[in-house]
Amino acid sequence: MILAKVYIQPKTTVKDPQGNTIKSGLQDLGFTDVEKVNMGKYLEIKLNTQNKKLASEQIKKMCDQMLTNPLIEDYNFVIEKI
């Protein structure tokens, strides 16, 4: 079995209102050293295969076709055998 850990973040050229809201809230609570917060998504996807190359290809297709919006989001992922 394969576990894919997928990390999705807003592109650096896109405004991140959720991250800015969290940053402001943290600063209001006294965490004045917080300079920037990026709000993203994290997914874990289990695949019933032992083939890491095939799993990587499938996860890339999933991200490109459904899991991300390529206009405003970037992604990366890690593949692990479990």
CYANA upper distance limits for C-alpha pairs under 8 A (distance plus 0.5 A):
  1 MET  CA     46 LYS  CA      7.45
  1 MET  CA     47 LEU  CA      6.36
  1 MET  CA     48 ASN  CA      5.34
  1 MET  CA     49 THR  CA      5.52
  1 MET  CA     50 GLN  CA      5.89
  1 MET  CA     81 LYS  CA      6.49
  1 MET  CA     82 ILE  CA      6.03
  2 ILE  CA     46 LYS  CA      6.11
  2 ILE  CA     47 LEU  CA      5.57
  2 ILE  CA     48 ASN  CA      6.97
  2 ILE  CA     49 THR  CA      6.60
  2 ILE  CA     50 GLN  CA      6.66
  2 ILE  CA     51 ASN  CA      8.41
  2 ILE  CA     52 LYS  CA      7.72
  2 ILE  CA     55 ALA  CA      7.68
  2 ILE  CA     79 ILE  CA      7.26
  2 ILE  CA     80 GLU  CA      6.14
  2 ILE  CA     81 LYS  CA      5.09
  2 ILE  CA     82 ILE  CA      6.20
  3 LEU  CA     44 GLU  CA      7.17
  3 LEU  CA     45 ILE  CA      6.24
  3 LEU  CA     46 LYS  CA      5.07
  3 LEU  CA     47 LEU  CA      6.89
  3 LEU  CA     79 ILE  CA      6.39
  3 LEU  CA     80 GLU  CA      5.68
  3 LEU  CA     81 LYS  CA      6.72
  3 LEU  CA     82 ILE  CA      6.97
  4 ALA  CA     43 LEU  CA      8.45
  4 ALA  CA     44 GLU  CA      6.11
  4 ALA  CA     45 ILE  CA      5.58
  4 ALA  CA     46 LYS  CA      6.78
  4 ALA  CA     47 LEU  CA      8.26
  4 ALA  CA     55 ALA  CA      8.49
  4 ALA  CA     59 ILE  CA      7.94
  4 ALA  CA     77 PHE  CA      7.07
  4 ALA  CA     78 VAL  CA      6.14
  4 ALA  CA     79 ILE  CA      5.11
  4 ALA  CA     80 GLU  CA      6.86
  5 LYS  CA     42 TYR  CA      7.71
  5 LYS  CA     43 LEU  CA      6.36
  5 LYS  CA     44 GLU  CA      5.23
  5 LYS  CA     45 ILE  CA      7.14
  5 LYS  CA     77 PHE  CA      5.86
  5 LYS  CA     78 VAL  CA      5.68
  5 LYS  CA     79 ILE  CA      7.06
  6 VAL  CA     42 TYR  CA      6.16
  6 VAL  CA     43 LEU  CA      5.54
  6 VAL  CA     44 GLU  CA      6.79
  6 VAL  CA     45 ILE  CA      8.34
  6 VAL  CA     75 TYR  CA      7.55
  6 VAL  CA     76 ASN  CA      6.50
  6 VAL  CA     77 PHE  CA      4.81
  6 VAL  CA     78 VAL  CA      7.17
  7 TYR  CA     40 GLY  CA      7.83
  7 TYR  CA     41 LYS  CA      6.49
  7 TYR  CA     42 TYR  CA      5.32
  7 TYR  CA     43 LEU  CA      7.20
  7 TYR  CA     75 TYR  CA      6.00
  7 TYR  CA     76 ASN  CA      5.94
  7 TYR  CA     77 PHE  CA      6.43
  8 ILE  CA     40 GLY  CA      5.95
  8 ILE  CA     41 LYS  CA      5.51
  8 ILE  CA     42 TYR  CA      6.83
  8 ILE  CA     68 THR  CA      7.73
  8 ILE  CA     73 GLU  CA      7.09
  8 ILE  CA     74 ASP  CA      6.35
  8 ILE  CA     75 TYR  CA      4.90
  8 ILE  CA     76 ASN  CA      7.28
  9 GLN  CA     38 ASN  CA      7.69
  9 GLN  CA     39 MET  CA      7.31
  9 GLN  CA     40 GLY  CA      4.97
  9 GLN  CA     41 LYS  CA      7.12
  9 GLN  CA     73 GLU  CA      6.06
  9 GLN  CA     74 ASP  CA      5.96
  9 GLN  CA     75 TYR  CA      6.72
 10 PRO  CA     14 VAL  CA      6.83
 10 PRO  CA     15 LYS  CA      8.33
 10 PRO  CA     16 ASP  CA      7.32
 10 PRO  CA     38 ASN  CA      7.94
 10 PRO  CA     39 MET  CA      8.00
 10 PRO  CA     40 GLY  CA      7.09
 10 PRO  CA     72 ILE  CA      6.27
 10 PRO  CA     73 GLU  CA      4.87
 10 PRO  CA     74 ASP  CA      6.63
 11 LYS  CA     72 ILE  CA      5.99
 11 LYS  CA     73 GLU  CA      5.44
 11 LYS  CA     74 ASP  CA      6.10
 14 VAL  CA     72 ILE  CA      6.73
 16 ASP  CA     20 ASN  CA      6.74
 16 ASP  CA     38 ASN  CA      7.28
 16 ASP  CA     39 MET  CA      7.62
 17 PRO  CA     21 THR  CA      6.60
 18 GLN  CA     22 ILE  CA      6.77
 18 GLN  CA     38 ASN  CA      8.27
 18 GLN  CA     39 MET  CA      6.60
 19 GLY  CA     23 LYS  CA      6.58
 19 GLY  CA     36 LYS  CA      8.02
 19 GLY  CA     37 VAL  CA      5.28
 19 GLY  CA     38 ASN  CA      5.25
 19 GLY  CA     39 MET  CA      5.36
 20 ASN  CA     24 SER  CA      6.65
 20 ASN  CA     36 LYS  CA      7.95
 20 ASN  CA     37 VAL  CA      6.99
 20 ASN  CA     38 ASN  CA      8.29
 21 THR  CA     25 GLY  CA      6.67
 22 ILE  CA     26 LEU  CA      6.61
 22 ILE  CA     37 VAL  CA      7.38
 23 LYS  CA     27 GLN  CA      6.67
 23 LYS  CA     34 VAL  CA      7.13
 23 LYS  CA     35 GLU  CA      7.94
 23 LYS  CA     36 LYS  CA      6.87
 23 LYS  CA     37 VAL  CA      6.17
 24 SER  CA     28 ASP  CA      6.57
 25 GLY  CA     29 LEU  CA      6.82
 26 LEU  CA     30 GLY  CA      7.10
 26 LEU  CA     31 PHE  CA      5.89
 26 LEU  CA     32 THR  CA      8.04
 26 LEU  CA     34 VAL  CA      7.75
 27 GLN  CA     31 PHE  CA      5.16
 27 GLN  CA     32 THR  CA      5.37
 27 GLN  CA     33 ASP  CA      8.17
 27 GLN  CA     34 VAL  CA      7.16
 28 ASP  CA     32 THR  CA      8.34
 47 LEU  CA     55 ALA  CA      7.53
 49 THR  CA     55 ALA  CA      7.72
 50 GLN  CA     81 LYS  CA      7.38
 51 ASN  CA     55 ALA  CA      6.69
 52 LYS  CA     56 SER  CA      6.50
 52 LYS  CA     79 ILE  CA      7.32
 52 LYS  CA     80 GLU  CA      8.25
 52 LYS  CA     81 LYS  CA      8.11
 53 LYS  CA     57 GLU  CA      6.78
 54 LEU  CA     58 GLN  CA      6.70
 55 ALA  CA     59 ILE  CA      6.61
 55 ALA  CA     79 ILE  CA      8.04
 56 SER  CA     60 LYS  CA      6.66
 56 SER  CA     79 ILE  CA      7.29
 57 GLU  CA     61 LYS  CA      6.83
 58 GLN  CA     62 MET  CA      6.68
 59 ILE  CA     63 CYS  CA      6.63
 60 LYS  CA     64 ASP  CA      6.59
 61 LYS  CA     65 GLN  CA      6.33
 62 MET  CA     66 MET  CA      6.10
 62 MET  CA     67 LEU  CA      6.56
 63 CYS  CA     67 LEU  CA      5.00
 63 CYS  CA     68 THR  CA      5.90
 63 CYS  CA     75 TYR  CA      8.13
 64 ASP  CA     68 THR  CA      6.79
 64 ASP  CA     69 ASN  CA      8.26
 64 ASP  CA     70 PRO  CA      7.65
 68 THR  CA     73 GLU  CA      6.71
 68 THR  CA     74 ASP  CA      8.01
 68 THR  CA     75 TYR  CA      8.07
 69 ASN  CA     73 GLU  CA      6.00
 70 PRO  CA     74 ASP  CA      7.17
